Amino acid sequence: MTRNRAIALVALGLLALGACATNPTTGERGFTGFMSPEQEARIGRGEHPKILLEFGGAYRDPALRDYVARIGQRLAAVSEMPDLGFTFTVLNSDIVNAFALPGGYVYVTTGLLALAGSEAELAGVLGHEIGHITARHSAQRYSRAVLAPLGTGLVGAATGSQGLAETGAVLAQGVLAGYSREQESEADILGTRYLARAGYDTGAMAGFLAKMEGYSVFTDALAGRSDGDRYSLFATHPRTAARVEDAIRVARIDYPPPADPGIGVEDYLRRIDGLYYGGDPANGFVRDRQFVHPGLGFRFVVPRGFQVFNGSTAVTAIGSDGARIVFDLAPQAGDWSAADYIVRVWAPGLRFQRFDTFTVDGLPAATGTARIDSGRGPLDMRLVAVKAGRDKTYRFLFVSPPGATAALDPGFRGTVASFREMTETEATRAEPFRVRVRAVRPGETAQGLAAGMPFDSYRVERFLVLNGLAPGARLERGQWVKVIDD
């Protein structure tokens, strides 16, 4: 036995002795040796401000924030870690998502609140996230991520193969990029347990997931996608309705549903009446295909078939076949022309096929086109810079596969041409859409209510998805529904 092999075996033996522990929540042994509960809490506290920055901050309505927190604390109180000190935050983002950080930090977006249809559905989402925390899934993922490159590094040292070590680390990171199927099922079982203990309908979790699946189909259709390039709960939670139903059945063996389960449809809908839909004026918002930022004083319109997402530093519009639009403000300030900025600062090494100067809304602008090798095939790029004074440069980046560029280019040019700086009066008056809740009147139909919503396409489909209704569903007098309005 060589010295390196001996070191490797000793190190791995020490890891095996000290890294596994029985989780009191699940009763199973899990590998969490590289992250203690104290470290989890410290990581959560450190990452929380970053999450707020990335997702537009906490939603400003204190009543709604308190309502969500009360539901979360009700569930946390019946978990195996009631004294952890959970923090529940409504994020000011129209992306439909929910997630958790170590140490008891749970997040839901306003986009998710708009999609949910009852308190029980929201409780199902929160219970699932609490389950990830109490099962210490983040600690498991982190510990395995640390061990994977360590283990492959030891193997590399023992065999003299640094390439093998690097390859193993890359593969490990890919495997550990998201929750495993087993962890998702475990969180579903725990979430169902907490729903039953707190008196909620335990089937609400599967019901909301069905809405999520319908929402993903809708967003795919909206952007002309067929393969699910989705910005949604499925990005971090690879679940299916069948798996959730299986988890619920397992949980109900020990925790049967309450005799009179709480659902809370009307109360929940009243709570979200008036919720911003598409974003907040303070951070910019989406009105159908238009992005508006009153605080920074600009607006523009994306082409049909693109779905807009607002991030902390950039606005991204997602189209079909890998097409993208990214808009932001240049991080550098300087007294250069729009053309000089593109070729000397933004993309100094890019070989442009064509370059032009023009004006947008009376502002000097420049654009250059180029083709690059992305590593996954060629991509066409159009870079646009718009100068708005010495210290402000707006940037558009348009990306498309070469086979789609000719068809997409007129829309890309139209987006640039639509760019406008807003007057102070325009910025003051600009308001996002809102969720409005109302009871159905006699004779009203889904088609009729959808026709009044301020979108230029897919009105009926959006109305059905928002309300969890199947195509062709008939509305009943007095039924509570959600519509989108000014």
Phi, psi and omega per residue, in radians:
M1 nan 2.225 3.140
T2 -1.317 2.850 3.130
R3 -1.070 -0.762 -3.126
N4 -1.091 -0.725 3.130
R5 -1.138 -0.668 3.123
A6 -1.109 -0.765 3.101
I7 -1.046 -0.753 -3.131
A8 -1.067 -0.805 -3.109
L9 -1.163 -0.690 3.114
V10 -1.115 -0.781 -3.128
A11 -1.098 -0.793 3.140
L12 -1.154 -0.586 3.094
G13 -1.143 -0.707 3.093
L14 -1.112 -0.703 3.108
L15 -1.076 -0.744 -3.104
A16 -1.138 -0.602 -3.128
L17 -1.241 -0.656 -2.966
G18 -1.854 -0.090 -2.921
A19 -1.742 -0.346 -3.092
C20 -1.688 2.434 3.122
A21 -2.564 2.719 3.124
T22 -1.481 2.187 3.124
N23 -1.460 2.095 -3.116
P24 -1.128 -0.353 3.134
T25 -1.286 -0.780 -3.057
T26 -1.784 -0.342 -3.073
G27 1.324 0.183 -3.108
E28 -1.977 2.745 3.087
R29 -1.489 2.291 -3.122
G30 -2.340 2.677 -3.105
F31 -1.568 1.842 -3.130
T32 -2.339 0.428 -2.966
G33 -1.141 -0.336 -3.080
F34 -1.743 0.135 3.086
M35 -2.574 1.957 3.111
S36 -1.442 2.850 3.056
P37 -0.984 -0.613 3.110
E38 -1.148 -0.684 3.087
Q39 -1.161 -0.668 3.094
E40 -1.015 -0.816 -3.138
A41 -1.089 -0.708 -3.129
R42 -1.158 -0.721 3.115
I43 -1.110 -0.781 3.132
G44 -1.033 -0.792 3.128
R45 -1.097 -0.645 -3.118
G46 -1.287 -0.599 -3.084
E47 -1.503 -0.374 -3.079
H48 -0.957 -0.843 3.116
P49 -1.075 -0.565 3.128
K50 -1.195 -0.675 3.095
I51 -1.108 -0.766 3.117
L52 -1.043 -0.726 3.134
L53 -1.149 -0.756 -3.069
E54 -1.197 -0.583 -3.040
F55 -1.893 0.453 3.001
G56 1.380 0.258 3.120
G57 1.432 3.132 3.099
A58 -1.393 2.510 3.112
Y59 -1.071 2.445 -2.913
R60 -1.485 -0.163 -3.119
D61 -1.346 1.863 -3.062
P62 -1.137 -0.568 -3.128
A63 -1.142 -0.768 -3.140
L64 -1.210 -0.704 3.110
R65 -1.068 -0.756 3.137
D66 -1.154 -0.654 3.138
Y67 -1.080 -0.842 3.129
V68 -1.109 -0.726 -3.139
A69 -1.107 -0.675 3.132
R70 -1.103 -0.727 3.101
I71 -1.098 -0.801 3.135
G72 -1.069 -0.769 -3.136
Q73 -1.177 -0.569 3.072
R74 -1.073 -0.714 3.113
L75 -1.289 -0.731 -3.138
A76 -1.084 -0.580 -3.106
A77 -1.139 -0.427 -3.139
V78 -1.800 0.143 3.066
S79 -1.456 3.129 3.115
E80 -1.408 -0.067 3.140
M81 -2.263 1.025 -3.064
P82 -1.160 -0.354 -3.091
D83 -1.726 0.217 -3.080
L84 -1.171 -0.525 -3.083
G85 1.522 1.014 -3.099
F86 -1.175 2.562 3.054
T87 -2.173 2.160 -3.118
F88 -1.970 2.212 -3.028
T89 -2.244 2.310 2.974
V90 -1.610 2.035 -3.114
L91 -1.539 2.460 -3.069
N92 -1.468 1.156 -3.082
S93 -2.440 2.418 3.121
D94 -1.504 -0.051 3.005
I95 -1.180 2.279 -3.110
V96 -1.407 1.880 -3.099
N97 -2.847 2.840 3.017
A98 -2.635 2.549 3.139
F99 -2.848 3.034 -3.098
A100 -2.388 2.631 3.001
L101 -1.930 2.724 3.050
P102 -0.983 2.657 3.084
G103 1.538 0.135 3.029
G104 1.691 0.345 3.138
Y105 -1.684 2.062 -3.092
V106 -2.119 2.384 -3.062
Y107 -2.259 2.419 2.924
V108 -2.289 2.577 -3.135
T109 -1.659 2.801 3.051
T110 -1.119 -0.517 3.057
G111 -1.057 -0.691 3.095
L112 -1.207 -0.707 3.129
L113 -1.073 -0.637 3.130
A114 -1.166 -0.519 -3.113
L115 -1.446 -0.622 -3.125
A116 -1.110 2.653 -3.071
G117 -2.105 0.047 -3.139
S118 -2.827 2.865 3.085
E119 -1.128 -0.631 -3.139
A120 -1.129 -0.666 3.105
E121 -1.132 -0.768 3.088
L122 -1.099 -0.714 3.119
A123 -1.081 -0.631 3.104
G124 -1.099 -0.705 3.095
V125 -1.136 -0.838 -3.124
L126 -1.125 -0.702 3.119
G127 -1.079 -0.696 3.096
H128 -1.072 -0.778 -3.139
E129 -1.179 -0.663 3.062
I130 -1.070 -0.658 3.099
G131 -1.062 -0.697 3.075
H132 -1.058 -0.648 -3.103
I133 -1.287 -0.847 -3.089
T134 -1.184 -0.511 3.070
A135 -1.406 -0.099 3.112
R136 1.031 0.768 -3.126
H137 -1.157 -0.620 3.108
S138 -1.115 -0.699 3.117
A139 -1.132 -0.673 3.100
Q140 -1.108 -0.804 -3.127
R141 -1.112 -0.761 -3.121
Y142 -1.124 -0.799 -3.100
S143 -1.099 -0.690 3.102
R144 -1.213 -0.610 3.109
A145 -1.135 -0.643 3.082
V146 -1.224 -0.740 -3.082
L147 -1.200 -0.640 -3.032
A148 -1.036 -0.941 3.097
P149 -1.180 -0.523 3.101
L150 -1.126 -0.808 -3.138
G151 -1.111 -0.788 -3.141
T152 -1.196 -0.539 3.076
G153 -1.150 -0.697 3.094
L154 -1.140 -0.704 3.079
V155 -1.104 -0.715 3.115
G156 -1.099 -0.710 3.122
A157 -1.151 -0.656 -3.112
A158 -1.230 -0.561 -3.097
T159 -1.750 -0.139 -3.095
G160 1.322 0.361 -3.062
S161 -1.997 1.638 3.101
Q162 -1.181 -0.600 3.121
G163 -1.033 -0.704 3.114
L164 -1.105 -0.710 3.130
A165 -1.074 -0.794 -3.120
E166 -1.137 -0.730 3.127
T167 -1.098 -0.728 3.137
G168 -1.095 -0.688 3.126
A169 -1.115 -0.757 3.137
V170 -1.087 -0.790 3.135
L171 -1.098 -0.703 -3.134
A172 -1.085 -0.754 3.135
Q173 -1.087 -0.651 3.126
G174 -1.149 -0.723 -3.125
V175 -1.168 -0.609 -3.032
L176 -1.648 0.266 -3.062
A177 -1.179 -0.485 -3.104
G178 -2.445 3.077 3.068
Y179 -1.137 2.530 3.083
S180 -1.351 2.877 3.083
R181 -1.037 -0.684 -3.135
E182 -1.146 -0.701 3.122
Q183 -1.166 -0.675 3.099
E184 -1.110 -0.747 3.122
S185 -1.135 -0.683 3.115
E186 -1.112 -0.735 3.107
A187 -1.134 -0.621 3.079
D188 -1.137 -0.737 3.117
I189 -1.100 -0.799 3.139
L190 -1.155 -0.725 3.105
G191 -1.060 -0.698 3.088
T192 -1.124 -0.690 3.086
R193 -1.007 -0.804 -3.093
Y194 -1.221 -0.633 3.069
L195 -1.056 -0.802 -3.135
A196 -1.100 -0.790 -3.131
R197 -1.097 -0.592 -3.096
A198 -1.538 -0.047 3.061
G199 1.560 0.313 -3.135
Y200 -1.664 2.798 3.031
D201 -1.126 2.040 -3.064
T202 -1.310 -0.233 3.097
G203 -1.448 -0.087 -3.062
A204 -1.150 -0.501 -3.119
M205 -1.108 -0.813 3.112
A206 -1.181 -0.624 3.121
G207 -1.096 -0.710 3.130
F208 -1.245 -0.603 3.109
L209 -1.106 -0.620 3.067
A210 -1.078 -0.676 3.064
K211 -1.109 -0.696 3.127
M212 -1.084 -0.721 3.130
E213 -1.115 -0.714 3.087
G214 -1.130 -0.661 3.120
Y215 -1.134 -0.705 -3.141
S216 -1.148 -0.687 3.069
V217 -1.093 -0.722 3.133
F218 -1.106 -0.813 -3.121
T219 -1.173 -0.580 3.049
D220 -1.089 -0.785 3.129
A221 -1.131 -0.672 -3.116
L222 -1.068 -0.660 -3.093
A223 -1.758 0.120 3.120
G224 1.222 0.458 -3.131
R225 -1.674 2.684 3.110
S226 -2.175 -0.178 -3.027
D227 -2.071 0.252 2.970
G228 1.307 0.909 3.011
D229 -1.429 1.363 -2.803
R230 -1.836 2.337 2.994
Y231 -1.776 1.488 -3.020
S232 -2.782 -2.992 3.138
L233 -1.016 -0.496 -3.113
F234 -1.216 -0.318 3.126
A235 -1.123 -0.576 -3.130
T236 -1.974 -0.172 -3.089
H237 -2.291 1.529 -3.135
P238 -1.318 1.465 -3.056
R239 -2.191 2.750 3.001
T240 -2.226 2.800 -3.132
A241 -1.041 -0.661 -3.117
A242 -1.108 -0.734 -3.139
R243 -1.159 -0.679 3.120
V244 -1.151 -0.730 3.101
E245 -1.060 -0.706 3.105
D246 -1.094 -0.744 3.140
A247 -1.114 -0.696 3.129
I248 -1.112 -0.728 3.119
R249 -1.100 -0.702 3.110
V250 -1.113 -0.790 -3.110
A251 -1.137 -0.599 -3.073
R252 -1.239 -0.258 3.091
I253 -1.076 -0.761 3.138
D254 -1.705 -0.394 -3.079
Y255 -2.309 1.415 -3.132
P256 -1.128 2.684 -3.132
P257 -1.107 2.655 3.125
P258 -1.079 2.685 -3.137
A259 -1.116 -0.635 3.127
D260 -2.214 1.337 -3.005
P261 -1.171 2.517 3.090
G262 -1.446 2.357 3.108
I263 -2.088 -0.922 2.997
G264 1.234 0.917 -3.130
V265 -1.261 -1.010 -3.034
E266 -1.099 -0.752 -3.122
D267 -1.115 -0.733 3.136
Y268 -1.087 -0.837 -3.093
L269 -1.101 -0.654 3.075
R270 -1.104 -0.597 -3.124
R271 -1.180 -0.596 -3.089
I272 -1.678 0.046 3.073
D273 -1.075 2.149 -3.091
G274 1.651 -0.007 3.120
L275 -1.050 2.373 3.054
Y276 -1.044 2.438 3.113
Y277 -2.170 1.907 -3.112
G278 1.878 -0.014 3.089
G279 2.197 3.101 -3.022
D280 -1.970 2.477 3.121
P281 -0.973 -0.551 -3.105
A282 -1.168 -0.488 -3.064
N283 -2.003 0.016 -3.032
G284 1.636 2.607 -3.088
F285 -2.545 2.892 -3.120
V286 -1.908 2.220 3.008
R287 -2.055 1.693 -3.031
D288 1.022 -1.925 -3.130
R289 -1.729 0.060 -3.084
Q290 -1.770 2.312 2.997
F291 -1.793 2.275 -3.077
V292 -2.229 2.278 3.070
H293 -2.216 1.615 -3.116
P294 -1.072 -0.627 -3.103
G295 -1.126 -0.731 3.124
L296 -1.610 -0.204 2.981
G297 1.328 0.855 3.054
F298 -2.641 2.923 3.092
R299 -2.737 2.734 3.033
F300 -2.800 2.897 -3.068
V301 -2.117 2.327 3.105
V302 -1.625 2.819 -3.122
P303 -1.159 2.828 3.024
R304 -1.038 2.500 3.133
G305 1.570 -0.012 3.096
F306 -1.874 2.410 3.101
Q307 -1.880 2.289 -2.981
V308 -1.726 2.370 3.081
F309 -2.265 2.314 -3.098
N310 -1.792 2.089 3.085
G311 -1.846 -3.083 -3.073
S312 -1.258 -0.500 -3.087
T313 -2.153 -0.159 -3.093
A314 -2.701 2.732 3.015
V315 -1.837 2.268 -3.127
T316 -2.110 2.345 3.050
A317 -2.041 2.238 -3.050
I318 -1.865 2.218 3.082
G319 -2.004 -2.879 -3.124
S320 -1.500 2.808 3.027
D321 1.005 0.549 3.092
G322 1.445 0.127 3.122
A323 -1.259 2.453 -3.096
R324 -2.465 2.619 2.937
I325 -2.233 2.235 3.093
V326 -2.160 2.205 -3.138
F327 -2.121 2.372 3.049
D328 -2.773 3.113 3.024
L329 -1.717 2.341 -3.137
A330 -1.034 2.319 -3.139
P331 -1.246 -0.400 -3.107
Q332 -1.655 2.499 3.036
A333 -1.879 2.488 3.140
G334 3.140 2.781 -3.078
D335 -1.656 1.130 3.103
W336 -2.066 2.801 3.079
S337 -1.319 2.908 3.112
A338 -1.053 -0.726 -3.139
A339 -1.142 -0.797 3.129
D340 -1.092 -0.643 3.134
Y341 -1.055 -0.789 -3.111
I342 -1.095 -0.880 -2.981
V343 -1.447 -0.418 -3.077
R344 -1.826 -0.470 -3.038
V345 -2.005 -0.930 -3.028
W346 -1.283 -0.855 -3.059
A347 -2.436 1.140 -3.038
P348 -1.163 -0.402 -3.103
G349 -1.730 0.062 -3.052
L350 -1.495 2.382 3.086
R351 -1.630 1.939 -3.066
F352 -1.511 2.399 3.069
Q353 -1.398 -0.575 -3.139
R354 -2.633 2.572 -3.127
F355 -2.489 2.346 -3.108
D356 -2.454 2.691 2.974
T357 -2.043 2.620 -3.088
F358 -2.869 -2.970 3.080
T359 -2.227 2.592 3.080
V360 -2.289 2.106 -3.137
D361 0.930 0.635 -3.141
G362 1.372 0.070 -3.108
L363 -1.803 2.477 3.105
P364 -1.177 2.421 -3.089
A365 -2.532 2.842 3.088
A366 -2.550 2.689 3.115
T367 -2.505 2.531 3.076
G368 -2.396 2.516 3.111
T369 -2.018 2.565 -3.128
A370 -2.704 2.801 3.041
R371 -2.052 2.307 -3.111
I372 -2.176 2.834 3.009
D373 -1.731 1.960 -3.054
S374 -1.435 -0.114 -3.007
G375 1.644 -0.376 3.059
R376 -2.082 0.361 -3.116
G377 2.106 2.942 -3.117
P378 -1.251 2.631 3.056
L379 -2.400 2.493 3.031
D380 -1.639 2.453 -3.130
M381 -2.254 2.447 2.966
R382 -2.144 2.116 3.100
L383 -1.832 2.308 3.130
V384 -2.263 2.282 3.050
A385 -2.115 2.321 3.129
V386 -2.128 2.086 -3.123
K387 -1.519 2.273 3.112
A388 -2.269 1.041 -3.086
G389 1.798 3.001 -3.053
R390 -1.093 -0.632 -2.999
D391 -1.868 0.262 -3.112
K392 -2.445 2.135 3.056
T393 -2.295 2.105 3.055
Y394 -1.505 2.512 -3.111
R395 -2.242 2.365 2.940
F396 -2.041 2.334 2.984
L397 -2.120 2.108 3.127
F398 -1.929 2.253 -3.117
V399 -2.209 2.349 -3.140
S400 -2.654 2.616 2.999
P401 -1.180 2.508 -3.046
P402 -0.931 -0.628 -3.116
G403 -1.195 -0.309 -3.110
A404 -1.884 -0.092 -3.007
T405 -1.080 -0.778 -3.092
A406 -1.048 -0.711 3.140
A407 -1.270 -0.578 -3.079
L408 -1.469 -0.432 -2.998
D409 -1.030 -0.713 3.090
P410 -1.044 -0.666 3.088
G411 -1.182 -0.673 3.088
F412 -1.080 -0.773 3.118
R413 -1.118 -0.633 3.115
G414 -1.135 -0.612 3.084
T415 -1.108 -0.766 3.104
V416 -1.095 -0.783 -3.120
A417 -1.124 -0.435 -3.121
S418 -1.394 -0.194 -3.085
F419 -1.097 2.280 3.130
R420 -2.443 2.435 2.906
E421 -1.469 2.451 -3.044
M422 -1.663 2.530 3.003
T423 -1.308 2.887 3.115
E424 -1.049 -0.669 3.113
T425 -1.143 -0.772 3.113
E426 -1.069 -0.741 -3.129
A427 -1.138 -0.665 -3.140
T428 -1.164 -0.632 -3.079
R429 -1.492 -0.249 -3.073
A430 -1.198 2.225 -3.122
E431 -2.358 2.506 3.076
P432 -1.356 2.968 2.989
F433 -1.184 2.819 3.091
R434 -2.343 2.687 2.996
V435 -1.391 2.216 3.063
R436 -2.060 2.366 -3.109
V437 -1.946 2.352 -3.124
R438 -2.677 2.810 3.080
A439 -1.563 2.470 -3.135
V440 -1.223 2.333 3.098
R441 -1.613 2.813 -3.142
P442 -0.964 2.307 3.078
G443 1.505 -0.143 -3.125
E444 -1.330 2.539 -3.132
T445 -2.173 2.886 3.079
A446 -1.055 -0.715 -3.137
Q447 -1.104 -0.720 -3.128
G448 -1.190 -0.747 3.124
L449 -1.191 -0.654 3.130
A450 -1.163 -0.588 -3.097
A451 -1.072 -0.431 -3.126
G452 -1.517 -0.033 -3.120
M453 -1.453 2.523 -2.958
P454 -1.470 1.046 3.100
F455 -2.242 2.646 -3.078
D456 -1.632 -0.008 3.089
S457 -2.821 2.827 3.058
Y458 0.934 0.654 -3.133
R459 -1.141 -0.858 -3.092
V460 -1.106 -0.778 -3.139
E461 -1.053 -0.698 3.124
R462 -1.153 -0.760 3.133
F463 -1.047 -0.772 -3.120
L464 -1.124 -0.763 -3.134
V465 -1.124 -0.778 -3.138
L466 -1.039 -0.545 -3.071
N467 -1.845 0.126 3.098
G468 1.100 0.625 -3.077
L469 -1.849 2.564 3.097
A470 -1.454 2.681 3.069
P471 -0.962 2.362 -3.127
G472 1.465 0.042 -3.117
A473 -1.106 2.434 3.093
R474 -1.688 2.374 3.136
L475 -1.538 2.529 3.117
E476 -1.805 2.562 3.092
R477 -1.006 2.289 3.125
G478 1.517 -0.125 3.120
Q479 -1.164 2.380 -3.141
W480 -1.462 2.265 3.135
V481 -2.376 2.808 3.078
K482 -1.869 2.400 3.000
V483 -2.269 2.834 3.091
I484 -1.901 2.300 -3.070
D485 -2.590 2.998 3.065
D486 -1.278 nan nan
